Amino acid sequence: RLEKYIVADDVQVVDVAPHYGLLSVQGPKVEPILRRLAVSGGFPSKPFDFVRIADTVFGELYLMNRPRLGSEGVDVFAPIASLRAVASALVDAAKVAGGCACGWQAFEVARIEAGIPRFGVDMDESNIPLECGIEAQAVSYRKGCYVGQETINRIHSIGHVNRELRGLRLEAELKDLPAKGDKLFHSGKEAGDVTSAVSSPSLGSPIALGYVRREVNGIGTELTLRVTGGESIARVTELPFVKQGSISP
């Protein structure tokens, strides 16, 4: 898509995946953790701002302000050759601040508790931002032309989406978590589907994200979750499930 719209600009699109790795620092103490890296350079203060740091030890680093779990966060792009060293330094700095390295499962629990959709799981190229609850950070209604602008503006001005991403509080006694694609029903009619689910240690019950048709997606609405093992209640819940600061970091 980017290459298609490069006409006369002095620009090259380059795949840097073979050269750079991605580390992410998430939580309310992200800034002091990054300061402990002892690299010289600024700190990206606004979401999606970034700074480039040419460090004598780690090489060329890019820090991007990227909250991923509903709190504060910075993505660190580091050269492959120094990725382990940067990761080790970040983990050491996190331990001093009371944090630790985070596994994928713990990350997913925190993400879903924060009500944040993940591309490839809760949304893909078939969705538009207005369905996914990311309109505020993903769409501008003031800037110039961009791909998809006409459709987005038309829906925003005179229309609506037929379904939206919602939080679902599941029954505490549920034995097996629903799988992606498991269906939701209301009054016997299909009303949506689940995209991701986890057992929330903060709430003591299973929770899920899923798309629900607009006519039955109001907060408190009870839906029927139908899985291989039977049926249970799924209640539409306000997002985020766990508000920032309501549990210990």
Disulfide bonds with the S-S distance in Angstrom:
none
